[in-house]
């Protein structure tokens, strides 16, 4: 496996941005899925108010919205296919992701591995199937992209959106897209852009980040069902699964993916707790679970 040099300060900055983005999304969410029980006692009003989100989040989205172009997304997908970044097992990848937190900072949030375990445990608590538990366990492993040489934070985390057609006004901070060169393009700025009506989301480019990266890693290297793959691929696609944007690009298959993304969302947003997981106690259960859906090592 190629050596990866970890900058703990930069990793902590990514972790902080990711947490702040989640807090903003938690405030905007409408809990529609009455079947999620674990979060029934959580006080949603304790999350930070959307309109007073910190400047760091607003600045992050400005950069992301200006740089996620069609040209960049084609380049990112080409580069993904052109090289192998590492070969390792799922639990090893979880431990690598954990290096994104600066352990020397006493005020740091819970580690990445604890967020993954808390998500999986919430799903397990509600009696969901094993494939959904393991999906929750791995859903953020695409953030390893930051350690493998991303261009910044903007192409790893944050809400995702379609490129190649008009940017939806249902995206967060939609005014910041005016700095994206595609915003002024004669084709990319139209409703359908480079796509056909109801062409299906498999045939459009959703902005490159940890969702799309992990989906491409696991889709041919696991036995996860289509619903699990949709949860991974679209869990940050908030303008679609929460705000109802981009329905003009959907086909019949995408409706099942939408249901899956919506079912997963409460576990992603509201499973975070101040109480840390007992990692070593949970490890045997989840290692056995991983083995049911993944080989001992996969290519990253």
C-alpha positions in Angstrom: 0.0 0.0 0.0 1.4 3.5 -0.9 2.6 5.4 2.1 0.2 8.2 3.2 1.6 11.2 5.0 -1.1 12.5 7.4 -1.2 16.2 8.3 -3.2 16.1 11.5 -3.9 19.9 11.5 -5.3 19.8 8.0 -7.2 16.6 8.9 -8.7 18.3 11.9 -9.8 21.2 9.7 -11.6 18.9 7.3 -13.2 17.1 10.3 -14.4 20.5 11.7 -15.8 21.6 8.3 -17.6 18.2 7.9 -19.1 18.5 11.4 -20.2 22.1 10.8 -21.8 21.1 7.5 -23.7 18.3 9.2 -25.0 20.7 11.9 -26.4 23.0 9.2 -28.1 20.1 7.5 -29.5 18.8 10.7 -31.2 22.1 11.3 -32.8 22.2 7.8 -34.0 18.6 7.9 -37.6 17.5 8.1 -37.9 14.2 9.8 -40.3 12.3 7.5 -39.3 8.8 8.4 -41.5 7.8 11.3 -39.8 4.4 11.4 -36.5 5.8 12.8 -36.9 5.4 16.5 -33.4 6.0 18.0 -33.7 9.8 17.6 -37.2 10.3 19.1 -35.9 11.9 22.3 -33.3 14.1 20.6 -33.9 17.9 20.9 -33.5 19.0 17.3 -33.5 22.7 18.4 -30.1 22.3 20.0 -28.5 22.3 16.6 -27.0 25.6 15.3 -29.4 27.8 13.4 -29.1 27.7 9.6 -29.0 31.4 9.0 -26.3 32.0 11.6 -24.0 29.2 10.3 -20.4 30.1 10.8 -18.4 32.0 8.2 -16.2 28.9 7.7 -19.2 27.0 6.3 -20.3 29.8 4.1 -16.7 30.3 2.8 -16.4 26.6 2.2 -19.5 26.5 0.1 -18.4 29.5 -1.9 -15.2 27.7 -2.8 -17.0 24.4 -3.6 -19.6 26.1 -5.7 -17.0 28.0 -7.8 -14.7 25.0 -8.4 -17.0 22.1 -9.0 -17.2 22.4 -12.8 -17.9 19.9 -15.5 -14.2 20.0 -16.5 -13.1 19.2 -12.9 -15.7 16.4 -12.5 -14.5 14.7 -15.8 -10.9 15.0 -14.6 -11.7 13.6 -11.1 -13.4 10.6 -12.6 -10.6 10.0 -15.0 -8.0 10.2 -12.3 -10.0 7.8 -10.1 -9.9 5.1 -12.8 -6.2 5.7 -13.6 -4.6 4.6 -10.3 -4.9 2.5 -7.2 -4.4 4.6 -4.0 -4.2 1.7 -1.5 -5.2 -1.9 -0.9 -6.6 -2.6 2.5 -9.6 -4.0 4.5 -12.6 -2.0 5.7 -11.6 -1.9 9.3 -8.1 -0.8 8.4 -9.6 2.0 6.3 -11.7 3.1 9.3 -8.6 3.3 11.4 -6.8 5.3 8.6 -9.8 7.7 8.5 -9.5 8.2 12.2 -6.2 10.0 11.6 -8.2 13.0 10.3 -8.7 14.0 13.9 -5.9 15.8 15.7 -5.5 13.8 18.9 -3.6 16.6 20.6 -6.6 18.9 20.5 -8.6 18.4 23.8 -11.6 20.2 22.3 -12.0 18.0 19.3 -15.3 16.4 18.3 -15.8 12.6 18.4 -13.5 10.8 16.0 -14.5 9.6 12.6 -14.5 6.0 13.7 -16.9 6.8 16.5 -19.3 8.6 14.1 -19.3 5.5 11.9 -19.9 3.2 14.8 -22.7 5.4 16.2 -24.4 5.5 12.8 -24.2 1.7 12.5 -25.4 1.2 16.1 -28.4 3.5 15.6 -29.4 1.4 12.6 -28.8 -1.8 14.5 -30.9 -0.4 17.5 -33.8 0.0 15.2 -33.6 -3.5 13.9 -32.6 -2.7 10.4 -31.0 -5.4 8.2 -27.3 -6.2 8.3 -26.6 -4.7 4.9 -27.9 -1.3 6.2 -25.8 -1.6 9.4 -22.6 -2.1 7.4 -23.7 0.7 5.0 -23.9 3.0 8.0 -20.5 1.7 9.2 -18.7 2.6 6.0 -20.7 5.5 4.6 -18.1 8.2 5.2 -15.0 6.2 4.3 -14.8 8.2 1.1 -13.3 10.9 3.1 -10.0 9.0 2.7 -9.9 10.9 -0.5 -8.5 13.8 1.5 -5.6 11.6 2.6 -5.1 10.3 -0.9 -4.5 13.7 -2.5 -7.7 15.7 -3.0 -7.4 19.3 -4.2 -8.8 20.6 -1.0 -11.8 20.1 1.3 -14.2 21.3 -1.3 -13.9 18.1 -3.4 -14.3 15.8 -0.4 -17.1 17.0 1.9 -20.3 19.2 1.7 -23.6 18.9 0.0 -23.5 17.5 -3.5 -25.3 18.7 -6.7 -25.6 18.0 -10.4 -23.0 19.6 -12.7 -23.6 20.0 -16.5 -27.0 21.7 -16.2 -28.4 24.7 -14.4 -27.6 24.9 -10.7 -30.7 24.5 -8.7 -31.9 27.3 -6.4 -32.6 24.6 -3.9 -28.9 24.1 -3.3 -27.5 25.6 -0.1 -26.2 29.2 -0.7 -27.3 29.2 -4.4 -26.0 32.7 -5.0 -22.4 31.5 -4.7 -22.7 29.6 -8.0 -22.3 32.8 -9.9 -18.6 32.5 -9.5 -18.6 29.1 -11.3 -17.7 29.4 -15.0 -20.4 26.8 -15.9 -23.0 29.2 -14.5 -22.5 31.4 -17.6 -22.1 28.6 -20.1 -24.7 28.6 -22.9 -25.3 24.9 -22.5 -24.5 24.1 -18.9 -26.7 26.9 -17.6 -29.9 25.5 -19.2 -32.5 23.3 -17.4 -31.3 20.0 -18.9 -27.8 21.1 -20.0 -25.9 18.1 -21.4 -28.6 15.6 -20.3 -31.9 14.3 -21.6 -35.2 14.5 -19.7 -35.6 11.6 -17.3 -32.2 10.2 -18.3 -31.6 8.7 -14.8 -29.1 9.8 -12.2 -26.7 7.0 -13.3 -26.3 9.1 -16.5 -25.6 12.5 -14.8 -22.5 13.8 -12.9 -23.2 14.6 -9.3 -20.4 16.7 -7.9 -17.3 14.7 -7.0 -16.7 14.1 -3.3 -16.5 11.4 -0.7 -20.0 10.0 -1.7 -19.2 9.4 -5.3 -15.7 8.2 -4.6 -16.8 5.5 -2.1 -19.6 4.4 -4.3 -17.1 3.8 -7.1 -14.8 1.9 -4.8 -17.4 -0.5 -3.3 -20.0 -1.0 -6.1 -17.9 -3.8 -7.7 -16.1 -5.0 -4.6 -19.0 -5.8 -2.3 -22.3 -7.6 -2.1 -24.2 -4.6 -0.9 -27.7 -4.3 -2.4 -28.7 -1.4 -4.7 -30.3 0.4 -1.7 -27.1 0.4 0.3 -25.1 1.7 -2.7 -27.7 4.5 -3.1 -27.4 5.4 0.5 -23.6 5.7 0.1 -23.8 7.6 -3.3 -26.5 10.1 -2.4 -26.4 10.7 1.3 -24.9 14.2 0.8 -27.2 15.0 -2.2 -29.5 17.1 0.0 -31.0 19.3 -2.8 -32.4 16.1 -4.3 -33.4 13.8 -1.3 -34.6 16.6 0.9 -35.5 19.7 -1.3 -36.9 17.9 -4.3 -34.5 19.3 -6.9 -33.4 17.5 -10.1 -36.6 15.4 -10.4 -36.6 16.2 -14.1 -33.5 14.0 -14.5 -34.9 11.0 -12.6 -36.1 7.8 -14.2 -38.2 5.0 -12.5 -35.1 3.4 -11.0 -34.2 6.5 -9.1 -37.4 6.5 -7.0 -36.1 3.5 -5.1 -32.8 5.2 -4.6 -34.6 8.3 -3.3 -36.4 6.2 -0.7 -33.2 4.6 0.4 -31.4 8.0 0.7 -34.3 9.4 2.8 -34.4 6.3 5.0 -30.7 6.6 5.8 -30.6 10.4 6.4 -31.8 10.5 10.1 -29.1 7.9 11.1 -26.4 10.0 9.5 -27.5 13.3 11.0 -28.9 12.4 14.4 -26.8 9.5 15.5 -24.0 11.6 16.8 -23.7 11.5 20.6 -21.3 12.9 23.2 -20.9 9.4 24.6 -18.1 7.6 22.9 -18.5 4.1 21.6 -16.6 1.2 23.1 -14.7 0.5 20.0 -12.9 -2.7 21.1 -16.2 -4.1 22.4 -18.0 -3.5 19.1 -15.1 -4.4 16.9 -15.7 -8.3 16.7 -19.4 -7.8 15.8 -18.7 -5.4 13.0 -15.7 -7.2 11.7 -17.9 -10.3 11.3 -20.5 -8.1 9.6 -17.9 -6.6 7.2 -16.8 -10.1 6.2 -20.4 -10.9 5.1 -20.3 -8.2 2.5 -16.6 -7.5 1.6 -13.5 -9.6 0.9 -10.6 -9.2 3.4 -9.0 -6.4 1.3 -10.2 -4.1 -1.5 -8.7 -1.6 -3.8 -9.0 2.1 -3.0 
